[in-house]
Amino acid sequence: MAKPRIATISAQGSSFYGVVVDEGFIALSPDFPQWKTLRDVIHAEALDQLVKAADGKAVSHPMGSFTWEIPIPDPGKIICVGVNFPDRNAEYKDGAEAPPNMSLFIRFPSSFVGHETPLTRPPESEQLDYEGEIAVVIGKGGRRITQANALNHIAALTMCNEGTLRDWVRHAKFNVTQGKNFDGSGAMGPWLVPFTQHDQILDVALETKVNGEQRQSDKTGRMLFPVARQIEYISTFTTLMPGDIIVSGTPTGAGARFDPPKFLVPGDQIEVTGEGIGTLQNGVVDES
């Protein structure tokens, strides 16, 4: 049985959240005015209510009649984990062993677009790169969450293309924030898949293709810092809240690591697929 798919879309100037089916989208936000966005639904621990409410309802928006938005338009925090696969650490060719603690950085919601909306390459750089990742949506908040209990704090999973302007992550000595936050440079979606079993994240296949060519392929079971450890570590210094997002790390194979580099150019098509989650697809355009 297919897992439920919960999304945010826009049509005729309005935004809706609801459930995705093969024929299209079932808008449910008009039925739940107490919850403005999916962040509120998650805070109320009500994703299952949406799924039940969609049963037997007709499609409100057929495929092709709407625009996909990032699933949670107003996340409180988006925290990204860097260099989280063994081969990624080796890519840096600095002879250093994998560090004992994870590298983290913040992204802003405006740096992401939804499924099927092109990534934007800004005029300041031609080094737009892809990074396929799985994003974890926090459902139950907490501080100093134990690793043993961490996966019980997940509400849902989605996909992320953590687009990066490579030269702009080198503008300062210790700082990648600039190159990770150009407006519209990354993508998230297409939808949320509710997290109901721990094995949904333990050893999940992750793949990135560019113009049909496989560039990245790995499994979450090989992460240097598994998702449970990420939640434990991050919640040590900040209180995680419902609707916060942790972008969990990308495998080897990003464009910057080829010789010569294979950066994205207008017209490219990128597909990021997570086993049991879905495929996030985006093109590339130059900023007008």
N, C-alpha and C positions, 0 to 999 in steps of 0.2 A: 504494500500500500504506500502510495506517495506521501511524503511528509507535507504538512501544511506549509503554505507560502504566504507570508504577510508582508504587505508593501505599502509604500506611500507614492501616490501619483498626483499629477496635476492635469486638469482639463478645463477648458473654457474659463481660465483665470482663477480657478479654485483648486485647493488641495484636498485630497481625500486619503484616508487609510482604509485598508480592507484586505480581502483575501484574493489571491491570484489562482485562477483555474485555467485549464487549457484554452478555453474560449476567450478569456479576457480577465476582467477585474470586477470584483463585487465590492462596491463602496459600502462601508459600514460606519464610517464616522458620523453620518447624519443620525444613526440610531443610538449613538453614545455621546451626546453633547457634553457629558461631564468630563470627557477625555479629549483634550484638544489635539494631541499628537500621539504617536506610538510611544513616546517617552512616558506620557501619562498612563497609557495602557500598561506598560511594563511596571511602572511604579505601583499600580493597582493589582499587579500579578494577574492580569486578565487576558493574556494572549489566548488562552484556551476558550474564553468567552467569545472572542471574535471568530474563532474557528467554528464553534458551535452555532453562532448566529448566522454564518454563511450557508449552513446546511439547507438546501432546498431553495435558496434565493437565486433570482435570475441575475445574469451578468449585467452590470450597469454601464460598463465601458468595454466594448470589444477591443481585442488586440489591434494596435495601430491607431487607436483614437485618443491616446493619452501619452503623456511624457512621464517617464520614470524619474522619481526623485530619490535622494539618498533616504534609506528607510526611516532613520530617526533624524528629522531635520534640525533638532535642537539639543544634541547631546551635551551633557554638562562638561565632560572631559573626553578627549580622544588622545590616548596615550599609546605610543608606538614603540615596539621592541626592535632594536637593531642587532644585526650580526648574530642571528639566533640559530643558524645551522652550521655544522662542522665545516663544510666546504666554503661557506661564506667567510668564516674566520681565516681560512687558508688563502682566500682571494686577496687579502690585504698584503700578503707577501712580506710581512714585517718580522717573521720568525717568532712572533709572540704566541704563547698558548692562549686558548680560550680563557677569557677573564672569569674570575669567580662570581662576579655579579653582572647583571644584564645592563646593556646600554639602552637608555630611554630618551624619547623626545616627544614633544607635543605637536599635534596638528589642529588646525582650526576647521570648523565645518565648511567654511567658504572655499577651502582648498579641494573639496570633493564635488563631483557631479554624479548623477545617477546613471544607471544602465542605459546604454545606447545613446548617451550624449557624448560628443567628442571631448577628449582632453584638450586643453588649451596650451599651446606652446607660446611663451611670451617673447616679445622682441628682444629682451635682455639676454636670452640664451638659446642656443640650438642644441643643448645637451639634455633634452627631456628624455627620461628613462622610465622604464616600467619596473614594478616590483609586485608580483602576485602574492597575496597573503590572505589568511583567514582572520576575520574580525570577530571578536567575542563581545557580546552585549551583556553587561551586568544586569541581573534581575533583582537580587537581594543585596542591599548595600552592607557595608561593614568596614571596620578598621581592625588591623592586625588579624586578618582571616588566616586560619591555619591551612596548610597545604592539603591536609586530609579532608577538610570541609570545603575547599575552594570551589570545586566544580558544582557544588550545590548553589553557588551564587550566580550561576550563568542563566540568563533568560533565553538567549537565542544566538545563532551564528549567522554571519553573512560574509560576502566576499569583498575584497579590497584590492584595487590597483593603486599602490602607494607611490604614485608618480613623483619623480624627483628631478630637480634641475641640478645636475652633478657639479657644475662649476660653482654654483651658489651654495653648496654645502661646504665649500672651502674658503669662504669669505672671511672666516675668523678661525682662531686656533682650536677652540673646543666646541664650536657651535654649528649645528646643522639646520637650525630653525628656518633660516631664509630659504634654503633650497628645497625644503619640505612643505612650504606653505604658499606658493604662488596660487592665486585664485584659479580654481578649475583645473589644476594640474593632475589631480588624482580622481579616482572614482570609487564608489561603494554601492553594493547592492547585488543582484536586483531586488532581493527581498530578504526577510528574516525567516529562518527556519527555527521553530521553537526547540529549545534544548531539553530533551526529556530523558536521555541516557548518556552516561559518562563516556561510552565508547564512540559517541559522535565526534569527539575531539582527540582521542588518545592516539590513533594511528591513521589519520585521514590523508588520502592522496591529494596533492596540490600540484596544479599544472598551469603554466602560462604559455600561450602561443601568440606569435606575432605573424600576421599574414599567413596563418596556417602552419608555421614552423614552430615546433616545440622548442622553447628556450629555457624553461624551468620545469623541473619535476622532482618532487621529494615527498616525504611523508612526515606528518607532525610528530610521529614517534621518534624521529631523529633530532628533534629540537634540543639545543643545548639547555634551554630553560623551558620546560613544558608549561602549558597554560596554567596548571595548578600552582606552579612555582611563581609564575608571573603575577597571579592574583595575590598570592601571599606576600611577595616582595613589594609590589606597588601599594598594597593596603597598609604596609608598615608606616609609610610616610604621608599618605593621603587617604581620607575616607572615600571609599568607592560608593557611588550612588546608583540607584536604578537608572538605566539608560546611558551610563558611561560606556565607552567603547575602548577595548584593548586590541590594537592591531598587532598580531602575534609574531610577525617575522617572516622574511622571504628567503627562499632557497637560493643557491648559486644559479648563475645564468643571466643576471641583469645585463643590459646592453653595454654598460661601461666596462665590463670585464672581458669583452671580446677584443681582439687585436686585428684590425682596427675596431674601435667601439661601434656598436650598432644602436645609435640613438634613434628615437622615434621621429618620424617626419610626417607632415600632413598627408593624409590618405592611408596611413597604416591602420590596421585593425588588430586590436589586442583582445584576447580571450583569457580570462582567469577562471579556472574551474576548481571547485572543491568537492570532493566525493561526498555525496549525500546532501550537498548544500545548493549547488547550482553553478551557472556560468555567467560571469559579468563580462559584458562586451562593450568596447568603446573604440571609436575612431580617434583621429588626431586632426586638429586644425590650428592654423596660426591665429593668434589674437588679432582681431580686426582693429 
